[in-house]
Amino acid sequence: MTNYEKLIHEANIEQARLKTRRHFLKDCGMGMGAMALSSVLWGCDTGSNLNSFASGNPMAPKAPHFPGRVKSVIYLHMAGAPSQLELFDYKPELQKLNGQDCPASFLDGKRFAFIRGVPKMLGPQANFKQRGQSGAWISDFLPHLHSIADDITFVKALETDQFNHAPAQLLMHTGGARLGRPSMGSWVTYGLGTENQNLPGFVVLTSGGSTPDAGKSVWGSGFLPSVYQGIQCRSVGDPVLFINNPDNVSRDLRKASIDAINRVNQETHEEFNDPETLTRISQYELAFRMQMSAPEVMNIDSEPQYIKDMYGVTPGKASFANNVLLARKLVENGVRFVQLYDWGWDTHGTGPDASVGAGLQGKCRQVDRATTALILDLKQRGLLDETLVVWGGEFGRTPMLENREGKANPYLGRDHHVEAFTIWMAGGGIKKGFSFGETDEIGYAAVKDKALTYDIQATILHQLGFDHEKLTYQFQGRPFRLTDVHGRVLTEILS
């Protein structure tokens, strides 16, 4: 072999070494990257996602399957599962059984998180009265909510199949009890895009001192492009960290930097057809636009004092009330889905703050005023007709007292319960002053109009203009949807 031939041979070896797996996937056949992109573009039956990706803006507004009754959703999740038996599901018969041994029929073949042995029945720890013209039973733990009893619908016979917090939260918000599926807000922004290109389409706010048990996965995008994941914002200080430019960096310089980065990203996308590159471009551009819009929209100090008093906000501190007021401002400015998580509703009776008596009442005091103000404020601004508000937890609470063998417990608590819990909904297209579903005389199981978590998801999507069976995304060889193979629209609660 001549020296020239040796040089050619060595060059060929070096070229082969530099040939990356990504180059191989791109070059083989029609290109694996192109195949992946096509599955993204054609995942939704609306067909509008193709145009939004082709234009380089995956968050562009898109048309739903049919005209929706609402434009936005505010979902208030009480992480830990509030007891329906102390709030909305009045059971006087349960009070008569207070202190008696739980019948074996309620325990045989059932799974509970902490009940051991034979527990005692536990009567309601709150007083109930019928409220409003609808006569809805609401406890004295929620005195402000009494005033909007005729604006909301209670769904009282909900059932889930997950009795631990994290899987139940995942099921409620992603349609699956395991990690990896997109959250409801991600599905909504995937299907609808956003009306305000200067703000995220899906915003998350947390309170109560901790994130939900399932972590940030409950607002993740799963197998959808990550541009659709929830953006967690803060209610104190800058809404997003580092939203302001560093010292000596002007807005023009920041824009020039982002343009340069995005030119490189665009070239990368054209070469490899990776949809996540489009996400990166979109997020850089959104971050730049948010520098102008987000600080103003998320500044509750600019609200009139009477509005602050109405919600009970705490200036300078993170709180549920602050987050609820922010939620109203966000939907007012075109955000599609606002998810609030308030931690601390796990009433096992393991301490004074975790009892179904004073502990639950204390949590209710933290949310009651602001939640009621949200409905009234949306209503007075003409926004309630185009906004859907949902309030609830991930499962219910048992009618029997929690019983952990071998551990003395001076506080009253209820265990996790999957067969019956309550949520309520209000807003566009939802009946007012209505209760749907019934449980038995002690609130143990549904006896009429049972509903599943999937039914809530299907109903929310329906109000936004989607057939939940057709809002799909191709992944791992099959079309996925939020409700998996379940769910029906609860037409009974629609006006």
VENFENZI-V382197 format. One record per residue. SS is DSSP state (alpha for helix, beta for strand, coil for the rest). OMEGA is omega as a letter, one per 40 degrees, with the letter a starting at -180 (NA if undefined). Layout:
ss=SS omega=OMEGA
ss=SS omega=OMEGA
//
This chain:
ss=coil omega=a
ss=coil omega=i
ss=alpha omega=i
ss=alpha omega=i
ss=alpha omega=i
ss=alpha omega=i
ss=alpha omega=i
ss=alpha omega=a
ss=alpha omega=i
ss=alpha omega=i
ss=alpha omega=i
ss=alpha omega=i
ss=alpha omega=i
ss=alpha omega=i
ss=alpha omega=i
ss=alpha omega=i
ss=alpha omega=a
ss=alpha omega=a
ss=coil omega=a
ss=coil omega=i
ss=alpha omega=a
ss=alpha omega=i
ss=alpha omega=a
ss=alpha omega=a
ss=alpha omega=i
ss=alpha omega=a
ss=alpha omega=a
ss=coil omega=i
ss=coil omega=i
ss=coil omega=i
ss=coil omega=i
ss=alpha omega=i
ss=alpha omega=i
ss=alpha omega=i
ss=alpha omega=i
ss=alpha omega=i
ss=alpha omega=a
ss=alpha omega=i
ss=alpha omega=i
ss=alpha omega=a
ss=alpha omega=a
ss=coil omega=a
ss=coil omega=a
ss=coil omega=a
ss=coil omega=i
ss=coil omega=a
ss=coil omega=a
ss=alpha omega=i
ss=alpha omega=i
ss=alpha omega=a
ss=alpha omega=a
ss=alpha omega=i
ss=alpha omega=a
ss=alpha omega=i
ss=coil omega=a
ss=coil omega=i
ss=coil omega=a
ss=coil omega=i
ss=coil omega=i
ss=coil omega=i
ss=coil omega=a
ss=coil omega=a
ss=coil omega=i
ss=coil omega=a
ss=coil omega=i
ss=coil omega=a
ss=coil omega=a
ss=coil omega=i
ss=coil omega=a
ss=coil omega=i
ss=coil omega=a
ss=beta omega=i
ss=beta omega=i
ss=beta omega=a
ss=beta omega=a
ss=beta omega=a
ss=beta omega=i
ss=beta omega=a
ss=beta omega=a
ss=coil omega=i
ss=coil omega=i
ss=coil omega=a
ss=coil omega=i
ss=alpha omega=a
ss=alpha omega=i
ss=alpha omega=a
ss=coil omega=a
ss=coil omega=a
ss=coil omega=a
ss=coil omega=a
ss=coil omega=i
ss=alpha omega=i
ss=alpha omega=i
ss=alpha omega=i
ss=alpha omega=i
ss=alpha omega=a
ss=coil omega=a
ss=coil omega=i
ss=coil omega=i
ss=coil omega=i
ss=beta omega=i
ss=coil omega=i
ss=coil omega=a
ss=alpha omega=a
ss=alpha omega=i
ss=alpha omega=a
ss=coil omega=a
ss=coil omega=i
ss=coil omega=a
ss=coil omega=i
ss=coil omega=i
ss=coil omega=a
ss=coil omega=a
ss=coil omega=a
ss=coil omega=i
ss=coil omega=i
ss=coil omega=a
ss=coil omega=a
ss=coil omega=i
ss=beta omega=i
ss=beta omega=a
ss=coil omega=i
ss=coil omega=i
ss=coil omega=a
ss=coil omega=i
ss=coil omega=i
ss=coil omega=a
ss=beta omega=i
ss=beta omega=i
ss=beta omega=a
ss=beta omega=i
ss=coil omega=i
ss=coil omega=i
ss=coil omega=i
ss=coil omega=a
ss=beta omega=i
ss=beta omega=i
ss=beta omega=a
ss=beta omega=i
ss=alpha omega=i
ss=alpha omega=a
ss=alpha omega=a
ss=coil omega=i
ss=coil omega=a
ss=alpha omega=i
ss=alpha omega=a
ss=alpha omega=a
ss=alpha omega=a
ss=alpha omega=a
ss=alpha omega=i
ss=alpha omega=a
ss=coil omega=i
ss=beta omega=i
ss=beta omega=i
ss=beta omega=a
ss=beta omega=a
ss=beta omega=i
ss=beta omega=i
ss=beta omega=i
ss=coil omega=i
ss=coil omega=i
ss=coil omega=a
ss=coil omega=i
ss=coil omega=a
ss=alpha omega=a
ss=alpha omega=i
ss=alpha omega=a
ss=alpha omega=i
ss=alpha omega=i
ss=alpha omega=i
ss=alpha omega=a
ss=alpha omega=a
ss=alpha omega=i
ss=alpha omega=a
ss=coil omega=i
ss=coil omega=a
ss=coil omega=i
ss=coil omega=i
ss=coil omega=i
ss=coil omega=a
ss=coil omega=a
ss=coil omega=i
ss=coil omega=a
ss=alpha omega=i
ss=alpha omega=i
ss=alpha omega=i
ss=alpha omega=a
ss=alpha omega=a
ss=alpha omega=i
ss=alpha omega=a
ss=alpha omega=a
ss=alpha omega=a
ss=coil omega=i
ss=coil omega=a
ss=coil omega=a
ss=coil omega=a
ss=coil omega=i
ss=coil omega=i
ss=coil omega=i
ss=coil omega=i
ss=coil omega=a
ss=beta omega=a
ss=beta omega=a
ss=beta omega=i
ss=beta omega=a
ss=beta omega=i
ss=beta omega=i
ss=coil omega=i
ss=coil omega=a
ss=coil omega=i
ss=coil omega=i
ss=coil omega=a
ss=coil omega=a
ss=coil omega=i
ss=alpha omega=a
ss=alpha omega=i
ss=alpha omega=a
ss=alpha omega=i
ss=alpha omega=i
ss=coil omega=a
ss=coil omega=i
ss=coil omega=a
ss=coil omega=i
ss=coil omega=i
ss=coil omega=a
ss=alpha omega=i
ss=alpha omega=a
ss=alpha omega=i
ss=coil omega=i
ss=coil omega=i
ss=beta omega=a
ss=beta omega=i
ss=coil omega=a
ss=coil omega=i
ss=coil omega=i
ss=coil omega=a
ss=coil omega=i
ss=coil omega=a
ss=coil omega=i
ss=coil omega=a
ss=coil omega=i
ss=coil omega=i
ss=coil omega=i
ss=coil omega=i
ss=coil omega=i
ss=coil omega=i
ss=coil omega=i
ss=coil omega=i
ss=coil omega=a
ss=coil omega=i
ss=alpha omega=i
ss=alpha omega=i
ss=alpha omega=i
ss=alpha omega=i
ss=alpha omega=i
ss=alpha omega=i
ss=alpha omega=a
ss=alpha omega=i
ss=alpha omega=i
ss=alpha omega=i
ss=alpha omega=a
ss=alpha omega=i
ss=alpha omega=i
ss=alpha omega=i
ss=alpha omega=i
ss=alpha omega=i
ss=alpha omega=i
ss=alpha omega=i
ss=alpha omega=i
ss=alpha omega=a
ss=alpha omega=a
ss=alpha omega=i
ss=coil omega=i
ss=coil omega=a
ss=alpha omega=i
ss=alpha omega=i
ss=alpha omega=i
ss=alpha omega=i
ss=alpha omega=a
ss=alpha omega=i
ss=alpha omega=a
ss=alpha omega=a
ss=alpha omega=i
ss=alpha omega=a
ss=alpha omega=i
ss=alpha omega=i
ss=alpha omega=i
ss=alpha omega=a
ss=alpha omega=a
ss=alpha omega=i
ss=alpha omega=a
ss=alpha omega=a
ss=alpha omega=a
ss=alpha omega=a
ss=alpha omega=a
ss=alpha omega=a
ss=alpha omega=a
ss=coil omega=i
ss=coil omega=a
ss=alpha omega=i
ss=alpha omega=a
ss=alpha omega=i
ss=coil omega=i
ss=coil omega=a
ss=alpha omega=a
ss=alpha omega=i
ss=alpha omega=i
ss=alpha omega=i
ss=alpha omega=a
ss=alpha omega=i
ss=alpha omega=a
ss=coil omega=a
ss=coil omega=i
ss=coil omega=a
ss=coil omega=i
ss=coil omega=a
ss=coil omega=i
ss=coil omega=a
ss=coil omega=i
ss=alpha omega=a
ss=alpha omega=i
ss=alpha omega=a
ss=alpha omega=a
ss=alpha omega=i
ss=alpha omega=i
ss=alpha omega=i
ss=alpha omega=i
ss=alpha omega=i
ss=alpha omega=a
ss=alpha omega=i
ss=alpha omega=i
ss=alpha omega=a
ss=coil omega=i
ss=coil omega=i
ss=coil omega=a
ss=coil omega=a
ss=beta omega=i
ss=beta omega=a
ss=beta omega=i
ss=beta omega=i
ss=beta omega=i
ss=beta omega=a
ss=beta omega=i
ss=coil omega=a
ss=coil omega=a
ss=coil omega=a
ss=coil omega=i
ss=coil omega=a
ss=coil omega=a
ss=coil omega=i
ss=coil omega=a
ss=alpha omega=a
ss=alpha omega=a
ss=alpha omega=i
ss=coil omega=i
ss=coil omega=i
ss=coil omega=a
ss=alpha omega=a
ss=alpha omega=i
ss=alpha omega=i
ss=alpha omega=i
ss=alpha omega=i
ss=alpha omega=i
ss=alpha omega=i
ss=alpha omega=a
ss=alpha omega=a
ss=alpha omega=a
ss=alpha omega=a
ss=alpha omega=a
ss=alpha omega=i
ss=alpha omega=i
ss=alpha omega=i
ss=alpha omega=a
ss=alpha omega=a
ss=alpha omega=a
ss=alpha omega=a
ss=alpha omega=i
ss=alpha omega=a
ss=alpha omega=a
ss=alpha omega=i
ss=coil omega=a
ss=coil omega=a
ss=coil omega=a
ss=alpha omega=i
ss=alpha omega=a
ss=alpha omega=i
ss=beta omega=i
ss=beta omega=i
ss=beta omega=i
ss=beta omega=a
ss=beta omega=i
ss=beta omega=i
ss=coil omega=a
ss=coil omega=i
ss=coil omega=a
ss=beta omega=a
ss=beta omega=a
ss=beta omega=i
ss=beta omega=i
ss=beta omega=a
ss=beta omega=i
ss=coil omega=a
ss=coil omega=i
ss=coil omega=a
ss=coil omega=i
ss=coil omega=a
ss=coil omega=i
ss=coil omega=a
ss=coil omega=a
ss=coil omega=a
ss=coil omega=a
ss=coil omega=i
ss=coil omega=i
ss=beta omega=a
ss=beta omega=i
ss=beta omega=a
ss=beta omega=a
ss=coil omega=a
ss=coil omega=a
ss=coil omega=i
ss=beta omega=a
ss=beta omega=i
ss=beta omega=i
ss=beta omega=a
ss=beta omega=i
ss=beta omega=i
ss=beta omega=a
ss=coil omega=i
ss=coil omega=i
ss=beta omega=i
ss=coil omega=i
ss=coil omega=i
ss=coil omega=a
ss=beta omega=i
ss=beta omega=a
ss=beta omega=i
ss=coil omega=i
ss=beta omega=i
ss=beta omega=a
ss=coil omega=a
ss=coil omega=i
ss=coil omega=i
ss=coil omega=a
ss=coil omega=a
ss=coil omega=i
ss=beta omega=i
ss=beta omega=i
ss=beta omega=i
ss=coil omega=i
ss=coil omega=i
ss=beta omega=i
ss=beta omega=i
ss=alpha omega=i
ss=alpha omega=i
ss=alpha omega=i
ss=alpha omega=i
ss=alpha omega=i
ss=alpha omega=a
ss=alpha omega=i
ss=alpha omega=i
ss=alpha omega=i
ss=alpha omega=a
ss=alpha omega=i
ss=coil omega=i
ss=coil omega=a
ss=coil omega=i
ss=coil omega=a
ss=coil omega=i
ss=coil omega=a
ss=coil omega=i
ss=coil omega=a
ss=coil omega=i
ss=beta omega=a
ss=beta omega=a
ss=beta omega=i
ss=coil omega=i
ss=coil omega=i
ss=beta omega=i
ss=beta omega=i
ss=beta omega=i
ss=coil omega=a
ss=coil omega=a
ss=coil omega=i
ss=coil omega=i
ss=coil omega=a
ss=coil omega=i
ss=coil omega=i
ss=coil omega=i
ss=coil omega=i
ss=coil omega=a
ss=alpha omega=a
ss=alpha omega=a
ss=alpha omega=a
ss=beta omega=a
ss=coil omega=NA
//
